[in-house]
Amino acid sequence: MRDLLAAYPRAEPRFDEMLGEGGRPRPHWAPLVDMLARAEPARMRDRIATIEREIRDSGLTYNMYADPKGAERPWALDALPMIIPADEWPAIEAAVAQRARLLDAVLGDLYGPQQLLADGLLPPRLVLGHSAFRRAACGAMPAGRPSLVVYAADLARSPDGRWWVVADRTQAPSGAGYAIENRLIVSRIFPSLFRDLHAQRLAGFFAALRDSLRDFAPTGDGPQLTVLLTPGPYNETYSEHSLLARYLGLTLVEGSDLAVRGGKVWLKTVEGLRRVHAILRRQDDDFCDPLELRSDSALGVPGLTDCARRGSVLVANAIGSGVLESGAMMGFLPGLSERLLGEPLKMPSIATWWLGEPAALADALPRMSQLVFKPADPVLREEPVFGQDLDAAGARSLAARIRRHPEAWIAQELVRLSQAPVYDRTRPGHLGARAVGLRVFAVASRGGWTVMPGGLARVAGSHDARVISMQRGGASKDTWVLASAPPEGALTLLRSTVRADELVRSGSGTLSSRAAENLFWLGRYSERAEDGARLLRVALPCFSVDDDVDRAAQAPLLALGRALGVITEEDPSETALLDALYEAERMGGLRTTLHQVQRVAFGLRDRLSADHWRTINRLLQDPAFDAFRELPLAMGLLDRIVNGLVTQSGFALDGMTRDTGWRFMSIGRRIERLRAVCAAAACAAREGRSAGLDWLLEFCDSSITYRSRYVGQPEWMPALDLVIRDETNPRSVAFQLRGLADVLARIDHALDGAGADLAPAVLADLGPLEDATALVPDEVLAERLDAIADGAAALSDRLSLRFFAHADERGRATLAS
């Protein structure tokens, strides 16, 4: 114990979550501290490595905008949970539920009768002059259902041990998905401790959220459909959006996936438009509707505000709810609670003054050193100013700025936040401490508000940091709310009310056009990466060994490399081929294509299994990408890339349901493979008549098959027959043509005739190549293969126009021209 706490800082003048009187662990922390004291440092290193691996493999990220890693920055999770005792939680739960109820009532009034403004309980200038107040949303608050469906409160503990609310999250509260992922990871590395402490489960909150979205949504136009609206993959919390959609069983959509027709919201699917009844949005207010809100937004749905006003769709949370996030509101909430709820606030806010009130301004400026000054409106983008950091000149300058526009500022009491233990990775076997805050979530239901038992704990990035922010290098913790007894039974999100007539055999009804297009390109990019890896694996030895056979194969391989876009140099060397493998920004290079695979798959996180995503995510994590460039290492890297891509193909073939989405992915893969094999055979016919056929059979992964059928060196007719006409060879031209015809026929059947006329005539069959005597390595053969490859490209264009564009007939004609 002494070694464990040797570097642990004293808490004064802040509250310590772990240690109580005399520096002894508090009773609810004692089992964890005892386990850590007995654990070998090597065991904790293994646990931390497991956390990092789980986060990396699952692709859980958080985008720090100033971080060069961007959207690839892994989510930061400390190994030690935040522990809250059983006797402390009921008061927190009741206070958060009360605050959610109060803010929902305030929101309904601000966009409805505005009686609070008329009675002077809220200054009109504070509300109506705030950038987050949406006049277009007036009258759009839903009748008979809450305006706030999901609410989050940021809590912190003051030095005397009391909990305070430091911020309200009402617009699109983030973090619930991260909380469930934190729980899954941390409970696995401390399974016995998690079980023995009787930590409360989180599934009840998510079940209530799913049920509330269903209960409050309108009905009609078929089965209810709830979607999760995300700004897209470049948002800092996109991986949480996809995780939450998958966990709740919602369809993940972007604004471009939705359309408004006849006063209702519709999802663009490959089968046509499908009515959307509820939208759980993770998009800020002003980006939701370019028609009535921010006109330059490319992320929103034109007409969404009107649909919310009509009540034809549930938007959770209601557009305009961001106005409640202003810190200036906090000072008025005690009076509002007495007026609207008839009861005092159960948990106070951090002391806050809106300086637009003369009395508050006069009170705050003389004691500037005790306060923190912040903008009342986030549009100002001012950093918090700590009064204690200012010298006399700085204080005068700040006071002058505030007096010019006092309504733009708030002042808050400076509170030293409590500290919680973190595991010190730089000193194994020792604990550090960080300031900690807790984000607690609540969801509205018919019977009241359900509060998540715990939430998302966040710790500061350094011991002396005064602001807790993930954008400033902070980390997260799992939060364990202890119970006096083990949880009863196992709660699951799986419904048990599905009737026989509700059984589903295909998910195409909710397959958005964007998701279908991403699946199509996942197939294409995956196959393109494999083709590039196989080409480089064949070509590198030929350009590295001084041998007559290898030199003869250089010409067709060079032509094939140009045809596939992997090689751009006219006369490449071994160095140029290594660049095609290693360079991250090289157009058409293998590493660039692997990035494309990962990028498209990232947009499909809610549709890929954990194993499937993990395999894709590992493709670019090979340390050999950053190692010394030499032939043996490069060949080993290419072997691993090919193996990884083949494994990824296996998940697609054996782990995905054969629905319409899988068929689009299959079409993309077959189109790309068809083009590659046609290009290889054409290059052999044009450039390789004196080069032998070993390189062609190896590129087409057909060497073993050829050797098992024929004795001796490869000859033209049997080799071309194997890679062009043999329908049993999964890498032949004929196999791809037959597969495309089959998949298009199935799409035609599933989508009521939508795929009947997609395939160009050149893809119908091999035509003259059905005759084995036509397998002669000449220009005629090469041109026929080129025509088939062009037909595959034309099929790709037709698919895009038919299923991905969602244009009317006139628009399609314009696109086609």
C-alpha positions in Angstrom: 0.0 0.0 0.0 2.8 2.4 0.9 4.5 1.9 -2.5 1.2 2.2 -4.3 0.5 5.6 -2.8 4.1 6.9 -2.6 3.5 9.4 -5.4 -0.1 10.1 -4.8 -0.6 13.8 -4.3 -2.4 15.3 -1.3 -5.9 16.5 -2.1 -6.1 19.7 -0.1 -7.9 22.0 -0.8 -9.9 19.6 -2.9 -12.0 16.5 -2.1 -10.3 13.1 -2.6 -12.7 10.5 -4.0 -10.5 7.5 -2.9 -8.9 8.6 0.4 -10.7 9.7 3.6 -9.6 10.6 7.1 -6.0 9.9 7.8 -5.2 9.0 4.2 -7.1 5.7 4.5 -9.1 4.4 1.6 -12.9 5.0 1.8 -14.9 1.8 2.4 -16.3 1.6 -1.1 -12.8 2.1 -2.6 -11.0 -0.3 -0.2 -11.5 -3.5 -2.3 -10.0 -1.9 -5.4 -7.1 -0.4 -3.5 -6.3 -3.7 -1.8 -6.4 -5.5 -5.1 -4.0 -2.9 -6.7 -1.6 -3.1 -3.7 -1.4 -6.9 -4.1 -1.2 -6.9 -7.9 2.2 -7.3 -9.6 3.1 -4.3 -11.8 3.5 -6.7 -14.7 -0.2 -7.8 -14.2 -1.3 -4.2 -14.4 0.8 -3.6 -17.5 -1.0 -6.5 -19.1 -4.4 -5.0 -18.2 -3.5 -1.7 -19.6 -2.2 -3.4 -22.8 -5.5 -5.2 -23.0 -7.5 -1.9 -22.7 -5.3 -0.4 -25.5 -5.8 -3.4 -27.7 -9.6 -3.5 -27.2 -9.9 0.2 -28.0 -7.6 -0.1 -31.1 -9.2 -3.3 -32.4 -12.7 -1.9 -31.9 -11.8 1.3 -33.7 -13.1 3.4 -30.8 -11.8 6.9 -31.5 -12.3 10.5 -30.4 -11.2 13.3 -32.8 -9.1 16.0 -31.2 -9.2 18.7 -33.9 -5.7 19.9 -33.1 -4.3 16.4 -33.1 -2.5 15.3 -36.3 -4.0 11.8 -35.8 -7.4 13.4 -36.4 -10.3 10.9 -36.5 -7.8 8.1 -35.9 -7.0 9.2 -32.3 -7.9 6.3 -30.0 -10.4 6.9 -27.2 -8.6 7.6 -23.9 -9.7 5.3 -21.0 -8.1 5.0 -17.6 -8.0 1.5 -16.2 -9.4 2.4 -12.7 -13.1 2.9 -12.4 -14.8 5.8 -10.6 -16.7 4.3 -7.7 -19.8 5.8 -6.1 -21.2 4.3 -2.9 -24.8 2.9 -2.8 -26.0 5.3 -0.2 -24.9 8.4 -2.2 -26.5 7.5 -5.6 -30.2 7.9 -4.8 -29.8 11.6 -4.1 -27.8 12.1 -7.4 -30.4 10.2 -9.3 -33.3 12.2 -7.9 -31.6 15.5 -8.5 -30.7 14.7 -12.2 -34.3 13.5 -12.9 -35.7 16.7 -11.3 -33.4 18.9 -13.3 -34.3 17.1 -16.5 -38.0 17.6 -15.8 -37.4 21.3 -15.0 -35.5 22.0 -18.2 -38.0 20.2 -20.3 -40.7 22.5 -18.9 -38.6 25.6 -19.5 -37.9 24.6 -23.1 -41.6 24.0 -23.7 -42.4 27.5 -22.5 -39.6 29.3 -24.3 -40.8 28.0 -27.7 -44.5 28.1 -26.7 -46.4 30.7 -24.6 -43.1 32.3 -23.3 -44.8 33.1 -20.0 -41.5 32.9 -18.2 -40.3 35.9 -20.2 -43.5 37.8 -19.7 -43.3 37.3 -16.0 -39.7 38.4 -15.7 -38.4 35.1 -14.5 -36.0 35.0 -17.4 -34.6 38.1 -19.0 -35.8 38.3 -22.7 -32.4 39.7 -23.7 -30.7 36.5 -22.4 -33.0 34.1 -24.2 -34.0 35.9 -27.4 -30.6 37.4 -28.0 -28.8 34.1 -27.6 -27.4 32.5 -30.8 -28.8 29.1 -29.8 -32.4 30.4 -29.7 -34.1 29.2 -32.9 -37.0 31.4 -33.8 -37.9 28.8 -36.5 -38.6 26.3 -33.7 -41.3 28.4 -32.1 -44.5 26.4 -32.1 -42.6 23.3 -33.0 -42.4 21.8 -29.5 -44.2 18.4 -29.6 -47.6 18.3 -27.9 -48.1 15.5 -25.4 -44.5 14.4 -25.4 -41.2 15.8 -24.0 -39.1 18.3 -25.8 -36.1 16.8 -24.1 -35.9 13.1 -24.5 -32.3 12.7 -23.5 -30.6 15.0 -21.0 -27.1 15.0 -19.5 -25.7 16.9 -16.5 -22.0 17.5 -15.9 -21.4 17.1 -12.2 -18.4 17.8 -10.0 -17.8 17.5 -6.3 -16.8 20.6 -4.3 -14.1 20.5 -1.5 -16.8 19.9 1.1 -17.9 16.7 -0.7 -21.2 18.0 -2.1 -22.1 17.4 -5.8 -22.8 20.5 -8.0 -24.1 20.8 -11.5 -21.4 22.6 -13.6 -23.1 22.3 -17.1 -26.3 21.1 -18.7 -26.3 19.2 -22.0 -29.6 19.4 -23.7 -28.9 19.7 -27.5 -27.4 16.4 -28.4 -25.7 15.0 -25.3 -22.7 12.9 -26.2 -21.0 10.2 -24.2 -23.6 7.5 -23.5 -22.1 5.2 -26.1 -18.6 5.7 -24.7 -20.0 4.9 -21.3 -21.3 1.5 -22.4 -18.0 0.7 -24.2 -16.0 1.7 -21.1 -18.1 -0.6 -19.0 -17.6 -3.5 -21.5 -13.8 -3.1 -21.4 -13.2 -2.3 -17.7 -15.5 -5.0 -16.4 -13.6 -7.6 -18.4 -10.2 -6.6 -16.9 -11.6 -6.6 -13.3 -14.3 -9.3 -13.6 -14.1 -10.5 -10.0 -14.1 -7.0 -8.5 -17.0 -5.9 -10.7 -19.0 -8.9 -9.5 -18.1 -8.6 -5.8 -18.9 -4.9 -5.6 -22.4 -5.4 -7.2 -22.0 -2.5 -9.7 -25.3 -1.5 -11.2 -25.9 -2.4 -14.8 -26.4 0.2 -17.6 -28.7 -1.7 -19.9 -31.8 -0.5 -18.2 -31.1 3.1 -19.3 -30.6 2.1 -23.0 -33.7 -0.1 -22.9 -35.6 3.0 -21.6 -34.1 5.1 -24.4 -35.1 2.7 -27.1 -38.6 2.3 -25.7 -39.1 6.1 -25.3 -38.2 6.7 -28.9 -40.8 4.2 -30.0 -43.5 5.3 -27.5 -43.2 9.1 -28.3 -42.9 8.7 -32.1 -46.0 9.1 -34.4 -47.4 6.1 -36.2 -48.5 5.3 -39.8 -46.9 4.4 -43.1 -45.8 1.0 -42.1 -43.7 -0.3 -39.2 -42.0 2.4 -37.1 -38.5 3.4 -38.1 -36.1 5.2 -35.8 -32.8 6.5 -37.0 -29.7 8.1 -35.4 -28.7 11.2 -37.3 -24.9 11.8 -37.4 -22.9 14.6 -38.9 -20.7 11.9 -40.5 -17.3 10.3 -40.1 -15.4 13.6 -39.5 -17.3 14.4 -36.3 -15.2 13.9 -33.2 -17.5 11.3 -31.7 -18.6 9.5 -34.9 -17.3 6.1 -33.6 -19.7 6.6 -30.6 -22.6 7.3 -33.0 -22.0 4.0 -34.8 -21.6 2.1 -31.6 -24.8 3.5 -30.1 -26.7 2.8 -33.3 -25.6 -0.8 -33.3 -26.3 -1.2 -29.6 -29.8 0.3 -29.8 -30.6 -1.4 -33.2 -31.1 2.0 -34.9 -30.3 2.8 -38.5 -27.3 5.2 -38.7 -28.0 8.0 -41.2 -26.5 11.3 -42.4 -28.5 14.2 -43.5 -28.2 13.3 -47.1 -29.8 9.9 -46.4 -33.1 11.6 -45.5 -35.6 13.6 -47.5 -38.8 15.4 -46.8 -41.9 14.6 -48.9 -45.5 15.7 -48.1 -44.6 17.0 -44.7 -43.0 13.8 -43.6 -39.4 12.5 -43.3 -38.3 9.6 -45.5 -35.2 7.5 -45.6 -33.7 7.0 -49.0 -33.2 3.2 -49.4 -32.3 1.0 -52.3 -36.0 0.0 -52.4 -37.2 3.6 -52.5 -38.4 6.0 -49.8 -39.3 4.7 -46.3 -41.1 6.7 -43.6 -39.0 7.8 -40.6 -40.9 8.2 -37.4 -38.2 9.2 -34.9 -34.8 10.8 -35.2 -32.2 10.5 -32.4 -30.0 13.3 -33.4 -26.3 13.8 -32.7 -26.1 17.0 -34.8 -26.2 20.5 -33.5 -29.4 22.6 -33.9 -28.2 25.0 -36.6 -27.0 22.3 -38.9 -30.2 20.3 -38.9 -32.2 22.2 -41.5 -30.7 24.4 -44.2 -34.1 25.6 -45.2 -35.0 27.3 -41.9 -31.8 27.3 -39.9 -28.3 27.6 -41.2 -28.6 27.9 -44.9 -25.0 26.9 -45.7 -25.3 23.5 -43.9 -24.6 20.5 -46.0 -25.3 18.2 -43.1 -29.0 18.8 -42.5 -32.4 17.8 -43.9 -34.3 20.6 -45.7 -37.8 20.8 -44.3 -37.0 18.9 -41.0 -38.1 21.8 -38.8 -41.5 21.9 -40.6 -42.0 18.2 -40.0 -41.2 18.7 -36.3 -43.7 21.5 -36.2 -46.4 19.3 -37.8 -45.6 16.5 -35.4 -45.0 14.0 -38.2 -41.6 13.0 -36.8 -40.1 12.9 -33.3 -36.8 14.8 -33.1 -34.9 14.0 -30.0 -33.9 16.4 -28.7 -36.2 19.1 -30.1 -34.6 21.6 -32.4 -33.8 24.7 -30.4 -32.9 22.9 -27.2 -29.3 24.2 -27.3 -30.4 27.5 -25.7 -30.6 25.7 -22.4 -26.9 24.9 -22.4 -26.0 28.6 -21.8 -24.3 28.9 -18.4 -26.2 32.1 -17.9 -29.4 30.0 -17.3 -28.0 28.4 -14.1 -28.5 31.5 -12.0 -32.2 31.5 -12.8 -33.0 27.8 -12.3 -33.7 28.0 -8.5 -36.6 30.5 -9.1 -37.8 28.6 -12.1 -37.9 25.3 -10.1 -40.1 27.0 -7.5 -42.4 28.4 -10.2 -42.7 25.4 -12.5 -42.2 22.4 -10.1 -43.2 23.9 -6.8 -40.1 22.7 -5.1 -36.5 23.7 -4.6 -33.6 22.3 -6.6 -32.3 19.1 -5.2 -28.8 19.8 -6.4 -27.4 23.3 -6.7 -25.6 24.6 -9.8 -22.2 26.0 -9.5 -22.7 29.7 -8.4 -23.2 31.6 -11.6 -24.0 35.2 -12.4 -25.2 36.6 -15.8 -23.4 39.9 -16.0 -26.1 41.4 -18.2 -27.8 42.2 -14.9 -26.4 45.4 -13.4 -26.5 44.0 -9.8 -24.6 40.9 -10.9 -22.0 43.0 -12.7 -21.5 45.2 -9.7 -21.1 42.2 -7.4 -18.7 40.2 -9.7 -16.0 42.7 -10.8 -14.7 43.7 -7.3 -14.0 40.1 -6.5 -12.6 39.1 -9.8 -9.8 37.0 -8.4 -12.3 34.5 -6.9 -14.2 34.0 -10.2 -13.9 32.4 -13.6 -15.3 34.5 -16.5 -16.8 32.7 -19.5 -18.8 33.8 -22.6 -22.6 33.5 -22.2 -22.9 32.5 -25.8 -20.6 29.8 -27.3 -20.6 31.6 -30.6 -18.1 34.1 -29.1 -15.5 31.2 -28.7 -13.7 32.9 -25.8 -11.5 30.8 -23.5 -12.4 30.8 -19.8 -10.5 33.6 -17.9 -9.4 32.7 -14.4 -9.4 35.9 -12.4 -6.6 34.7 -10.1 -4.3 34.5 -13.1 -4.6 38.3 -13.9 -2.3 41.0 -12.8 -3.6 44.5 -12.1 -3.4 45.5 -15.8 -5.0 42.3 -17.0 -7.9 42.7 -14.5 -8.5 46.3 -15.7 -8.4 45.1 -19.4 -10.9 42.3 -18.7 -13.2 44.6 -16.7 -13.3 47.0 -19.6 -14.1 44.3 -22.1 -16.9 43.0 -19.9 -18.4 46.5 -19.4 -18.6 47.1 -23.1 -20.8 44.0 -23.6 -21.8 42.7 -20.1 -24.7 40.6 -21.6 -22.1 38.4 -23.4 -20.4 37.3 -20.1 -21.1 35.1 -17.1 -19.1 34.8 -13.9 -18.8 31.5 -12.0 -17.4 30.6 -8.7 -13.9 29.1 -8.8 -14.2 25.6 -7.3 -11.4 23.1 -6.9 -12.8 19.9 -8.3 -12.4 16.6 -6.5 -9.6 14.3 -7.5 -9.7 10.6 -8.4 -6.9 8.0 -8.8 -5.5 7.2 -12.1 -2.9 4.5 -12.8 0.5 6.0 -13.5 1.7 4.3 -16.7 5.1 6.0 -16.3 5.7 4.5 -12.9 4.2 1.0 -12.7 2.8 0.1 -9.3 2.0 3.7 -8.4 -1.2 5.8 -8.5 -1.5 9.4 -9.7 -4.5 11.7 -9.3 -6.5 13.9 -11.6 -9.4 16.3 -11.3 -12.6 14.4 -12.1 -16.1 15.2 -13.3 -19.1 13.0 -14.0 -21.6 13.2 -16.9 -24.9 11.6 -15.9 -27.6 10.8 -18.4 -31.4 10.7 -18.1 -34.1 9.7 -20.6 -37.8 10.6 -20.5 -40.4 7.9 -20.5 -44.1 7.8 -19.9 -43.6 7.1 -16.2 -41.0 9.8 -15.6 -37.2 10.0 -16.1 -34.8 7.0 -16.1 -31.2 7.9 -15.0 -28.2 5.9 -16.0 -26.6 4.5 -12.9 -23.2 6.0 -13.3 -22.4 7.7 -16.6 -19.2 8.9 -18.2 -16.5 10.0 -15.7 -13.8 12.3 -17.2 -10.5 13.2 -15.8 -8.2 16.1 -16.6 -5.1 15.7 -18.7 -2.7 16.6 -16.0 -2.6 16.9 -12.2 -2.7 20.7 -12.2 -5.2 21.1 -15.0 -8.3 23.2 -14.0 -10.5 22.3 -16.9 -11.7 18.8 -17.7 -12.0 18.4 -21.5 -11.3 15.5 -23.8 -10.2 18.1 -26.4 -7.5 19.2 -24.0 -6.0 15.7 -23.5 -8.4 14.4 -20.8 -9.3 10.8 -20.4 -12.4 8.8 -19.4 -13.3 6.3 -16.7 -15.9 3.7 -16.2 -18.3 4.6 -13.4 -19.4 2.0 -10.9 -22.5 2.8 -8.8 -22.5 0.2 -6.1 -25.7 -1.6 -5.0 -26.3 -3.2 -1.6 -27.2 -6.5 -3.3 -26.4 -8.3 -6.6 -28.5 -7.2 -9.6 -31.5 -9.5 -10.1 -31.5 -11.4 -13.4 -29.9 -10.3 -16.6 -31.4 -7.3 -18.5 -31.2 -7.4 -22.3 -32.2 -5.0 -25.0 -33.6 -7.8 -27.1 -37.4 -7.4 -27.5 -39.6 -10.3 -26.6 -42.8 -9.1 -28.2 -42.1 -9.9 -31.9 -45.1 -11.6 -33.5 -45.0 -14.2 -36.2 -46.0 -11.7 -38.8 -43.1 -9.4 -37.8 -40.3 -11.9 -38.6 -37.7 -10.4 -40.9 -35.5 -12.2 -43.3 -33.8 -9.2 -44.9 -32.5 -5.8 -43.8 -32.8 -4.1 -47.2 -35.9 -2.1 -46.0 -33.6 0.0 -43.9 -30.6 -0.1 -46.2 -29.9 3.5 -47.0 -28.5 4.4 -50.4 -25.4 5.7 -48.7 -24.9 2.5 -46.8 -25.4 0.5 -50.0 -22.9 2.7 -51.8 -20.4 2.3 -49.0 -20.8 -1.5 -49.1 -20.3 -1.5 -52.9 -17.1 0.5 -52.5 -15.9 -1.6 -49.6 -16.1 -4.5 -52.0 -14.3 -2.6 -54.7 -11.5 -1.1 -52.5 -10.9 -4.4 -50.7 -10.4 -6.3 -54.0 -8.4 -3.4 -55.4 -6.1 -3.6 -52.4 -5.7 -7.3 -52.8 -5.0 -7.0 -56.5 -2.3 -4.3 -55.8 -0.7 -6.4 -53.1 -0.6 -9.5 -55.4 0.9 -7.4 -58.2 3.6 -6.0 -56.0 4.4 -9.4 -54.6 4.9 -10.8 -58.1 6.7 -7.7 -59.5 9.2 -6.9 -56.7 11.3 -10.1 -57.3 11.2 -9.6 -61.0 12.7 -6.1 -60.7 15.2 -7.1 -58.0 16.8 -10.3 -59.6 18.9 -10.2 -62.7 17.4 -13.2 -64.5 16.3 -13.6 -68.1 12.8 -14.9 -67.2 12.3 -12.2 -64.6 13.4 -9.5 -67.0 11.0 -10.8 -69.6 8.1 -10.5 -67.1 8.9 -6.9 -66.4 7.1 -5.5 -69.5 3.6 -7.1 -68.9 3.9 -6.4 -65.1 4.7 -2.8 -65.8 1.7 -2.6 -68.2 -0.5 -4.2 -65.6 0.7 -1.9 -62.9 -0.2 1.1 -65.0 -3.6 -0.4 -65.9 -4.4 -0.9 -62.2 -3.1 2.5 -61.2 -0.5 1.1 -58.8 2.5 2.1 -60.9 2.8 5.6 -62.5 6.5 5.6 -63.5 7.3 4.9 -67.1 10.4 2.8 -66.2 10.0 1.8 -62.5 12.8 0.5 -60.4 12.7 -1.6 -57.2 12.6 1.8 -55.3 9.5 2.9 -57.2 7.8 -0.4 -56.4 8.6 0.0 -52.7 7.2 3.5 -52.9 4.0 2.0 -54.3 3.8 -0.1 -51.2 4.9 2.2 -48.4 4.0 5.8 -49.4 0.9 6.9 -47.5 -0.1 9.7 -49.9 0.7 8.1 -53.2 -2.3 8.1 -55.6 -3.2 4.5 -56.4 -0.5 3.1 -54.0 -1.3 0.1 -51.8 -1.2 2.0 -48.5 -3.5 4.6 -49.9 -6.0 2.0 -51.0 -5.9 0.3 -47.6 -6.7 3.7 -46.1 -9.7 3.8 -48.5 -10.8 0.4 -47.3 -10.6 1.6 -43.7 -12.3 4.9 -44.4 -15.3 3.3 -46.1 -15.5 0.5 -43.4 -15.5 3.3 -40.8 -18.7 4.6 -42.3 -20.2 1.1 -42.0 -19.3 0.5 -38.3 -22.9 -0.2 -37.4 -23.2 -3.0 -40.1 -19.9 -4.8 -39.6 -19.2 -7.4 -36.9 -16.5 -6.7 -34.3 -14.3 -9.4 -35.8 -14.8 -8.0 -39.4 -13.9 -4.4 -38.3 -11.0 -5.6 -36.2 -9.5 -7.4 -39.2 -9.9 -4.3 -41.4 -8.5 -2.0 -38.7 -5.3 -4.1 -38.3 -4.4 -3.9 -42.0 -2.6 -0.5 -41.5 -1.2 -1.3 -38.0 1.6 -3.5 -39.2 4.9 -1.9 -37.8 6.7 -2.9 -41.0 5.1 0.1 -42.7 7.4 2.3 -40.8 10.4 -0.1 -40.8 13.5 -0.1 -43.0 12.6 -0.6 -46.7 14.2 -3.7 -48.1 12.9 -6.6 -50.2 12.6 -9.4 -47.6 10.7 -7.1 -45.2 8.5 -5.8 -48.0 7.7 -9.4 -49.1 6.7 -10.4 -45.6 4.5 -7.3 -45.3 2.8 -8.1 -48.6 2.2 -11.6 -47.4 0.5 -10.3 -44.3 -1.6 -7.8 -46.2 -2.8 -10.5 -48.6 -3.6 -12.8 -45.7 -5.5 -10.0 -43.9 -7.5 -9.1 -47.0 -8.3 -12.8 -47.6 -9.4 -13.1 -44.0 -11.6 -9.9 -44.4 -13.1 -11.5 -47.5 -13.8 -14.6 -45.4 -15.8 -12.5 -42.9 -17.8 -11.0 -45.8 -18.5 -14.5 -47.3 -19.2 -16.5 -44.2 -20.2 -13.9 -41.6 -22.6 -11.6 -43.4 -26.3 -12.2 -44.1 -27.0 -12.6 -47.8 -29.2 -9.5 -48.0 -29.3 -6.7 -50.5 -26.4 -4.9 -48.8 -24.1 -8.0 -49.0 -25.1 -8.3 -52.7 -23.9 -4.7 -53.4 -20.6 -5.5 -51.7 -20.4 -8.7 -53.8 -21.0 -6.7 -57.0 -18.3 -4.3 -56.1 -15.8 -7.0 -55.4 -16.7 -8.9 -58.6 -16.5 -5.7 -60.8 -13.0 -5.0 -59.5 -11.8 -8.5 -59.8 -13.2 -8.8 -63.3 -11.4 -5.6 -64.4 -8.1 -6.8 -62.8 -8.2 -10.3 -64.4 -9.1 -8.8 -67.8 -6.3 -6.3 -67.5 -3.8 -9.0 -66.6 -4.8 -11.3 -69.5 -4.8 -8.4 -71.9 -1.3 -7.3 -70.8 -0.1 -10.9 -71.2 -1.5 -11.0 -74.7 0.0 -7.6 -75.7 3.3 -7.4 -73.7 4.1 -10.9 -72.5 4.2 -13.2 -75.4 7.9 -13.9 -74.6 7.7 -13.5 -70.9 6.2 -16.9 -69.9 2.9 -17.3 -67.9 4.1 -17.9 -64.4 3.5 -14.3 -63.4 0.0 -14.4 -64.8 -1.0 -17.5 -63.0 0.6 -16.3 -59.7 -1.2 -12.9 -60.0 -4.5 -14.7 -60.6 -3.8 -17.1 -57.7 -4.2 -20.0 -60.1 -0.7 -21.6 -60.2 -1.6 -24.6 -58.0 -4.7 -25.3 -60.0 -2.7 -25.3 -63.2 0.0 -27.5 -61.9 -2.6 -30.0 -60.6 -4.1 -30.3 -64.1 -1.1 -30.0 -66.5 2.4 -31.2 -66.5 5.3 -29.0 -67.6 5.6 -25.3 -68.2 2.5 -23.2 -68.6 1.2 -22.9 -72.1 -1.0 -20.3 -73.6 -4.2 -22.1 -74.3 -4.6 -24.0 -71.0 -3.4 -21.0 -69.0 -5.8 -18.6 -70.7 -8.6 -21.1 -70.5 -8.1 -21.3 -66.7 -8.1 -17.5 -66.2 -10.8 -16.6 -68.8 -13.2 -19.5 -69.5 -13.1 -21.8 -66.5 -16.3 -21.2 -64.4 -14.9 -23.2 -61.5 -12.0 -20.9 -61.0 -13.1 -18.1 -58.6 -10.5 -15.7 -60.2 -11.5 -16.3 -63.8 -13.4 -13.9 -66.1 -16.2 -16.4 -66.6 -16.7 -16.9 -62.9 -17.1 -13.2 -62.3 -19.5 -12.8 -65.2 -21.7 -15.7 -64.0 -21.5 -14.3 -60.4 -22.5 -10.8 -61.6 -25.5 -12.2 -63.5 -26.6 -14.2 -60.5 -26.3 -11.3 -58.0 -28.1 -8.9 -60.4 -30.9 -11.4 -60.8 -31.3 -11.6 -57.1 -31.3 -7.8 -56.7 -33.9 -7.7 -59.5 -36.0 -10.2 -57.6 -35.6 -8.5 -54.2 -36.2 -5.0 -55.4 -39.1 -5.8 -57.8 -37.4 -5.6 -61.1 -34.9 -2.9 -60.3 -31.9 -4.8 -61.6 -33.2 -6.3 -64.8 -31.5 -3.9 -67.3 -28.4 -3.0 -65.4 -25.8 -5.2 -67.0 -24.4 -3.9 -70.3 -24.6 -6.4 -73.2 -20.9 -7.0 -73.2 -21.2 -8.6 -69.8 -23.8 -11.2 -70.9 -21.3 -13.9 -71.8 -17.8 -14.4 -73.2 -19.1 -14.4 -76.8 -16.3 -15.5 -79.2 -14.1 -16.5 -76.3 -16.4 -19.5 -75.7 -14.4 -21.1 -78.5 -11.0 -22.4 -77.1 -9.3 -21.7 -80.4 -9.9 -18.0 -79.8 -7.5 -18.1 -76.9 -4.6 -16.8 -78.9 -2.3 -14.1 -77.4 -2.9 -11.3 -79.9 -4.5 -7.9 -80.1 -7.9 -9.3 -80.9 -8.0 -11.2 -77.6 -6.7 -8.1 -75.8 -9.4 -5.9 -77.3 -12.2 -8.3 -76.3 -10.9 -8.4 -72.8 -10.7 -4.6 -72.7 -14.4 -4.5 -73.8 -15.4 -6.7 -70.9 -13.5 -4.5 -68.5 -15.2 -1.4 -69.9 -18.5 -3.1 -69.5 -17.7 -3.7 -65.8 -17.0 0.1 -65.4 -20.3 0.9 -67.2 -22.1 -1.4 -64.8 -20.6 0.5 -61.9 -22.0 3.8 -63.3 -25.4 2.3 -63.9 -25.6 1.1 -60.4 -24.7 4.5 -59.1 -27.4 6.2 -61.1 -30.0 3.6 -60.3 -29.5 3.1 -56.5 -27.2 5.8 -55.1 -28.3 9.0 -56.7 -32.0 9.1 -55.9 -32.6 11.5 -58.8 -35.8 11.7 -60.9 -35.8 10.5 -64.5 -34.8 14.0 -65.8 -32.0 14.2 -63.2 -30.7 10.8 -64.1 -30.6 11.7 -67.8 -28.5 14.8 -66.8 -26.2 12.7 -64.7 -25.9 10.1 -67.4 -25.0 12.7 -70.0 
